[in-house]
Amino acid sequence: MNRKFQFLFGTLLAGSLLLVGCQGDGNKSSKSDDFSIPDSIFDNKPLMISKDAMNDIIENLSSPIEMAALLKSAGVPFQQKYLAPTNRVDGLTTNFEQALNLGVYGCDLGYLNMYEKTGSIINSMTAIKNLANALRIGQFFDFNTIKRLATNNENIDSLMYISVSAFNNMDEYLRENNRSNISALLMTGMWLEGMYLAGQVAKESPNASDIIERIGDQKLVLNDLILVLKNYKSDPSFAKLIKEIELIKKEYENVRITYEMGEPEAKEIDGMLVIIQTDKQNVEISNETLGKIISAIENARSMIINL
């Protein structure tokens, strides 16, 4: 499982060994396979970063499950109003729009799963299934099983595992089949939506220090994300997206991240000696800077969900 979706509890990893089925019309053609900068460009022109480096960056983006778990652990109640509306999917007609918004809905699904809001999962999954089919990756969603688990409030761990596995398998398929541009957009949509959720909570719960720190430490991730997107900057849609993301980066200039080196500690866990790193990261972010970052994220997210 890729790191970006690794924040699953032990019972999830050891237990729910349900396979993602091949339900849905995975071969359905997209309405507009419109990218002018396919991965094949890599064969003829130098990369800003290598494909392997790009894959590593994508795999290290923050997980929507991790972000949702952080919000829940902070005691922040679920808010339906934070989620992107699902009644607009039919209006998304290009690969670019579909891939970005698939990432947004994927993050929202993680949020719904974490808070066990099974009643709302069906709408989110329907939107995801339609977009995935349009992008010809719908074969990775076992919609019937997800619907059954959600409708009957069965085994939330299994529901979460299937959802996470679907996105992992889909992302891996995209990057192995010369469609890393779609994967980059999918991950960008997920990252932005996760940051949007965190920002909304930070605005309403200013004492949520862990959430504010998580927003601040995304300064490093953001630099890598921009590097990935710039591989496709010759495409006008990518160029517009990059400008929006760079506006977010600008607001991060006053965020200061420092590190304190700690002595490794040896602990016995389940009969095995494990070395625990004790290095500490410190994130300094003022309320003013936090507000500007949240505002820039809101603007970029608004652009995506209003395409």
C-alpha positions in Angstrom: 0.0 0.0 0.0 1.4 3.4 -0.9 2.4 5.7 1.9 -0.2 8.3 1.1 -2.9 5.9 2.2 -1.0 4.2 5.0 -2.6 5.8 7.9 -4.9 2.9 8.6 -5.3 1.2 12.0 -3.8 -2.3 12.5 -7.1 -4.0 12.3 -7.6 -2.5 8.9 -4.3 -3.8 7.6 -4.5 -7.2 9.2 -8.2 -7.9 9.0 -10.4 -6.8 6.2 -8.9 -8.7 3.3 -11.6 -7.9 0.8 -10.6 -7.8 -2.8 -11.6 -4.8 -5.0 -13.9 -6.2 -7.6 -14.3 -5.3 -11.2 -17.8 -3.8 -11.0 -18.8 -0.8 -13.2 -18.0 0.0 -16.7 -14.3 0.5 -16.5 -13.9 0.7 -20.2 -16.3 3.5 -20.7 -14.7 6.2 -22.8 -14.2 9.7 -21.4 -16.3 12.5 -22.9 -13.1 14.3 -23.8 -9.6 12.8 -23.6 -8.3 16.3 -23.9 -4.7 16.4 -22.6 -2.3 18.0 -24.9 0.7 16.9 -22.8 0.6 13.1 -22.4 3.3 11.2 -20.6 4.8 10.3 -24.0 6.5 13.7 -23.9 8.9 12.2 -21.5 10.4 10.1 -24.3 11.5 13.2 -26.2 12.2 16.1 -23.8 14.1 16.4 -20.6 12.2 16.2 -17.3 12.3 18.8 -14.5 12.4 15.7 -12.3 12.6 12.0 -13.1 9.6 9.8 -13.3 10.8 7.8 -10.3 11.2 11.1 -8.3 7.7 12.2 -9.4 6.3 8.9 -8.2 8.0 9.2 -4.9 6.5 12.7 -4.4 3.0 11.5 -5.3 3.3 8.6 -2.8 4.4 11.0 0.0 1.4 13.3 -0.2 -0.7 13.4 2.9 -3.4 10.7 3.1 -7.1 11.8 3.2 -7.6 9.1 5.9 -4.7 10.6 7.9 -6.1 14.1 7.7 -9.6 12.9 8.6 -8.2 10.9 11.5 -6.4 14.0 12.8 -9.6 16.1 12.6 -11.6 13.4 14.5 -8.9 12.8 17.1 -9.0 16.6 17.9 -12.6 16.1 18.9 -13.9 18.2 16.0 -17.5 17.2 15.1 -18.4 16.2 11.6 -19.6 19.0 9.3 -21.5 18.1 6.1 -21.1 21.7 4.9 -17.4 21.2 4.4 -17.9 18.6 1.6 -18.0 19.3 -2.1 -21.5 19.1 -3.6 -22.0 15.9 -5.6 -24.8 17.1 -7.9 -22.4 18.7 -10.3 -20.6 15.7 -11.7 -22.4 15.5 -15.0 -21.1 19.0 -15.8 -17.5 17.9 -15.6 -16.7 17.0 -19.2 -12.9 17.1 -19.6 -10.2 14.7 -18.3 -8.7 17.6 -16.4 -11.9 18.5 -14.6 -12.8 14.9 -13.9 -9.4 13.9 -12.5 -9.1 16.9 -10.1 -12.7 16.5 -8.8 -12.2 12.7 -8.4 -9.4 13.6 -6.0 -11.7 16.0 -4.1 -14.4 13.4 -3.8 -11.9 10.7 -2.8 -10.8 12.9 0.1 -14.4 13.6 1.1 -15.0 9.9 1.1 -12.1 9.4 3.6 -13.7 12.1 5.8 -17.1 10.4 5.6 -15.7 7.0 6.4 -13.7 8.2 9.4 -16.8 9.7 10.9 -18.9 6.7 10.0 -21.4 8.8 8.0 -22.6 5.8 6.0 -25.8 7.5 5.0 -23.9 10.1 3.0 -21.3 7.7 1.5 -23.6 6.5 -1.4 -23.8 10.0 -2.9 -20.1 10.4 -2.7 -19.4 6.9 -4.2 -21.9 7.5 -7.0 -20.0 10.7 -8.0 -16.6 8.8 -7.7 -17.9 5.9 -9.8 -19.2 8.2 -12.5 -15.9 10.2 -12.7 -13.8 7.0 -12.5 -15.7 5.5 -15.4 -15.3 8.6 -17.5 -11.6 8.4 -16.9 -11.6 4.6 -17.8 -10.5 3.5 -14.3 -13.9 2.6 -12.9 -12.9 -1.1 -12.8 -11.2 -0.5 -9.4 -14.4 0.3 -7.5 -16.5 -2.5 -6.1 -19.5 -0.2 -5.9 -22.0 -3.0 -5.0 -20.0 -4.1 -2.0 -19.4 -0.5 -0.8 -23.1 0.2 -1.2 -24.1 -2.9 0.8 -21.6 -2.1 3.7 -22.7 1.5 3.8 -26.4 0.9 3.6 -26.3 -1.8 6.3 -23.8 0.0 8.5 -21.6 -3.1 8.3 -17.9 -3.2 9.3 -16.7 0.3 8.8 -13.1 -1.0 8.8 -13.9 -3.1 5.7 -15.6 -0.2 4.1 -12.6 2.0 4.6 -10.2 -0.7 3.4 -12.1 -1.2 0.1 -12.3 2.6 -0.5 -8.6 3.1 0.2 -7.5 0.0 -1.8 -9.5 1.3 -4.8 -7.7 4.6 -4.9 -4.3 2.9 -4.3 -4.9 0.5 -7.2 -6.2 3.2 -9.5 -3.3 5.5 -8.9 -0.8 2.6 -9.4 -2.5 1.7 -12.7 -2.4 5.3 -13.9 1.3 5.7 -13.3 2.1 2.3 -14.8 0.1 3.0 -17.9 1.6 6.3 -19.1 -1.1 8.4 -17.5 0.8 10.1 -14.7 -0.8 13.4 -15.6 -4.2 12.0 -14.4 -2.5 10.6 -11.3 -0.9 14.0 -10.6 -4.3 15.7 -10.9 -6.0 13.1 -8.7 -3.5 13.6 -5.9 -3.6 17.4 -6.3 -7.4 17.3 -5.8 -7.0 15.1 -2.7 -4.3 17.3 -1.2 -6.3 20.5 -1.7 -9.5 19.1 -0.3 -7.7 17.7 2.7 -6.1 21.1 3.3 -9.5 22.8 2.8 -11.1 20.5 5.5 -8.2 21.2 7.9 -8.4 25.0 7.2 -12.1 25.1 7.9 -11.6 23.3 11.2 -8.7 25.6 12.1 -10.9 28.7 11.5 -13.7 27.4 13.7 -11.4 25.8 16.3 -8.4 28.0 16.6 -7.1 26.0 19.6 -6.7 22.9 17.4 -2.9 23.1 17.6 -2.2 19.7 15.9 -4.3 20.7 12.9 -2.6 24.1 12.6 0.8 22.4 12.8 -0.3 19.9 10.1 -1.3 22.8 7.8 2.1 24.5 8.4 4.2 21.4 7.8 2.7 21.0 4.3 5.0 23.8 3.2 7.6 21.1 2.2 5.0 18.9 0.5 3.7 21.9 -1.5 7.1 22.5 -3.1 7.2 18.9 -4.3 3.6 19.0 -5.6 4.4 22.0 -7.8 7.4 20.2 -9.2 5.2 17.3 -10.3 2.6 19.7 -11.9 5.2 21.7 -13.7 6.1 18.6 -15.8 2.8 19.4 -17.6 3.0 23.2 -17.6 2.7 23.4 -21.4 -0.9 22.3 -21.1 -3.0 25.5 -20.5 -5.2 23.9 -17.9 -2.2 22.7 -15.9 -0.6 26.2 -16.3 -3.7 27.8 -14.7 -3.7 25.2 -11.9 0.0 25.8 -11.2 -0.6 29.5 -10.8 -3.3 28.8 -8.2 -1.0 26.4 -6.3 1.9 28.9 -6.4 -0.4 31.5 -4.8 -0.7 29.1 -1.9 3.0 28.6 -1.8 3.6 32.4 -1.6 1.5 32.5 1.6 3.8 29.8 3.1 6.9 32.0 2.9 6.5 33.1 6.5 6.1 29.6 7.9 9.2 28.5 9.6 10.0 24.8 10.1 12.9 23.7 12.3 14.1 20.3 13.7 15.5 19.2 17.0 17.7 16.1 16.9 16.9 13.5 19.5 18.6 10.4 20.7 17.1 7.2 19.2 15.4 5.0 21.8 15.2 1.2 21.8 11.9 -0.4 22.8 10.6 -3.9 22.9 7.4 -4.2 21.0 5.7 -7.6 20.6 8.9 -9.4 21.6 11.0 -7.5 19.1 13.6 -4.7 19.7 12.5 -1.6 17.8 14.5 1.6 17.4 12.3 4.7 17.8 13.5 8.0 16.4 12.9 10.9 18.7 13.6 13.8 16.4 11.2 16.7 16.8 9.8 19.0 14.1 8.7 22.6 15.1 6.4 24.6 13.0 6.1 28.3 13.5 3.0 29.9 11.9 1.3 33.1 12.9 -2.4 33.6 12.9 -2.1 36.1 10.1 -0.1 33.7 8.0 -2.5 30.9 8.8 -5.4 33.0 7.7 -3.7 33.9 4.4 -2.9 30.2 3.7 -6.4 29.1 4.3 -7.8 31.8 2.1 -5.5 30.8 -0.8 -6.5 27.2 -0.3 -10.2 28.2 -0.4 -9.6 30.1 -3.7 -7.9 27.2 -5.3 -10.5 24.7 -4.1 -13.3 27.0 -5.3 -11.7 27.0 -8.8 -11.7 23.2 -8.9 -15.3 22.6 -7.7 -16.6 25.4 -9.9 -15.0 24.2 -13.1 
